[in-house]
């Protein structure tokens, strides 16, 4: 039996984690789960169920780390390292629906050269989020600023979507692929780690997928719209990505892919 290793990073998300762990406990699956939970800030009120049907490793950071650093650390320190077949990056403010991870893993097994797969993402009020997107450009960012979405909608022959990138609230990688690609780029402190890793997967010959038949509910926090520090990180990550060789090569590749 192959294990699905789920990495969750909490930034004071104790109330969300109670719901999330209950969702994980209710999943009946042919796969086994193991979870690495990283507490990026001190959480005195964090209480998890005493009995879990899967192993949980908890890491307490001495100081807050970025998205990329935290998930790379979780990947390197799973509860049961020799049994990991899939690696999942999951936000604590999400609720998986159905037997999400087993279904996504099944899709990965059927796909040719899969790099990452993600579910459809919905807000708590049932609206679909634009979590599958085209490669960012200045024009696309400006259109998004004025409320025009860049969501990817074109299905492939198997009913899945093949966007340029998927948002990082829920991503499943084959374990060997995440290892080969070198994980997330830790030079990004927050934001655009997902754009970068998806671009590097495409450039390495892998593909990016979304299964619209699978879903999660995401209670998005949107910190960069309300806090200057997060907005500054967001802008810095955009600038870093646009200045990178990864972006230049990915833009050329995706131009070829859609023509």
N, C-alpha and C positions, 0 to 999 in steps of 0.2 A: 504493500500500500504506500502511495506517495503522499508526502505532506505538503500542505499549502501553508507557507510561512507568511503571516500577516504582520506588517510593521505599522504601529500607531504611535504618533507623537502627540502628547497632550500639553497644551499651554493653558492650564487652568480649566480643563474641560471635564471636570469630575462628573457633572450631571449628565453630560452627553455619553460618557463612558459607561455609565450604568445601563443606559438603553442599548448601546452598541454591544456590550458583552452579553446582554440578554438575547439580542438578535443572533449572535454567533452561537450561543448555547442551544438555540432552538433549531439550528440547521441540521437536518438529517442528511448525511452525505456519505458517499463512497470514498471520500478523501478524508484524511485526518488533518486537523488544524493545529498549528502552534503559533503563539503570539509573542512578539516583542513589543512591550509598551515602554516608551521613553517619556519620562516626566521632565519636560524641558524647563519647568519652573516648579517651585515647591507647592505642593497641594496637600494641605493638612486634612482636607475633607474627602480625599479620594478613597472610596471604599469599593472593592471588587468582591464578587461572591466568594465565599470561603472554598467552595468546591467547584472546580471547573472540569469539564470533560476533555480539556486539552491543556498542554503545558503553557505557562505564561512566564516569560522572563521580564522583570521590571528593571529598568536602568534609570537611575536618578542622576541627571546632569548637575555637575557642580556649578556650571554657568550655562545660560541659554546658548544653544547652537542653531545654525541655520537648517532649513529643510533638507538640503542635500546631505550635509554632514550627519544629521540624525538618522536618516534612512539608510545611508551607507553603513553607519555603525550598527544599526539593527541587522542589516544583511550579513555583516561580518560576525555577529554574535547571536545566532539563533538559539533557542532552547535545545534543539536536537539537530545539529549541523548536518549529519550524514544522511538525513532523511528528507531534505528539502528538495522538492521538484519545481515548485512555483514560488515566486516572491510577489507579495501584494503590498502596495503602498496605499494606506487607507486613512482618510481624515477621521478624527474622533467625532466630528459633528455630522456623521453620516449614519444611515440606517439601511443595511443591505436588505433586498427583497428576495424572498424565495431561497433556493439553494444556490445563491449567486455564484460563489467561488467555484463550486463543483461544475456548474454549467459553463463558466468561462474557461476553466481548465480543460473541459471536454472540447471546447472550440479550438483551443490552442493545439490540442493533440491532432486535430483534423486539418489544420492550416499548414500551408507550405511557408517555411521561413518566417514564422511569427516572431515579432519583436516584443510587442506589448498588445494587450487587449483591455478594453474598458467597457463598462455598461453605459446605458443611457442614464442621465442624471436629471432628477426632478427636484424642484423646490418643495417645501412642506405644503404649499397651496396647490400643488399639482402642475405647475408650469415647468415645461422642459427647459433646462439650462443649455447654453451653447458651449457644451463641454468637448465637442469634436469640431475642430476648426481648421481653417486654412493657415498656411505659414504667415506670420505677421509681416506687414509692410507698413510704411508710413501712411499710405492711403487707407489701408484697412483699419489701422488704429484710429485714424481721424473719423472714419465712418462709425466705428464702435463708440467713440466719444459722443457722437450725436445720435446714438441709439439704433444704429443700423448693424444688425448682427452679421457675423461672418461664419455662421454655423455651416458645417459640412452636411449635405443631405443626399449626395449621390450614392446609391447602394451598389455593391459589387454583385457578381453573378450569384453568390451564395446568400444574399440577403443581408450581409454585414456591410458596414461602412469602412472606407479606407481613407480617413482624413490625414492631413499633414501632421497633426499632433492632437493629443488628448490631454485634458486638464488633469492635474495631479491629485485630485481628491480620491480617486480610486483607479489604480493601474495594476494589472497583473502581468508579470514577466515570467517566461521560462527561466528557472534559476541559472542555467548555464549561459543564457544570453545576457542577463544582467551582469554576470561575472565577466564575460568576454568584453562587454562594452565599457567596463570600468565604472559602472554605477553612475550616479549623478555627479555633475561637475560642481565641486564644492566652492568654486570661485563665485558662484551665485549664492548669496546669503538667503534670499527669499524672492520668489517669483522667477519665472522663465526657466527653472530647472526642468520642467516638463517639456517645454518647447525644445530646449536644447537636447535632451536625451532622445526624444522622438526623432529629431533631425539626424542625430548621430546613428540611430537605428536604421533609418532609411539609407543613409550614406554607407552603412556597413552591409547593405543588401537585405536587411530585414524589413518587415512591414508593420504598420500600425493599424489596429482594428478597433471597431466599436460594434458590440452586439446590441442592436436596438431592442431585442426581445428581453434583455436583462436590464435591471434598473436598481438604482439606489436613490434614497431621499437625502438631500444635502441641505442642511441649515446654514447657508453661506454667511460668513461674518462680514465680508467686504471691508476689511480694515483699511485698505489703501484709499478708500473713498472717504474715510472719517478721521484718519490719524496721519499727520504729516510724516512721522517717521516711516510708516509703512509705505506711504506714497513715494517717499524718497528712495526706499529700497526698490520699489517697483520701477521707477524711472531709471535708476542705476542699472537694473537688470536688463531693461529694454535696450539701453545704450550699449551695454556689454555684449548682448547677443547680436545686435545690428553691426557691431564692429568686428565680429568674430569670423574666422574662416569657415566655421560650421554653417553660419547663416549664408555666406556667399555661395558655398557649394550646395547647400540644401535648396536655395532659391533656384539655382540652375537646374537641379534635379527635378524639382516639382514642376517647373515650366515644361520640361520634357514629358513628365508623367501625365499631364492633363491635355497634351496635344497629340 
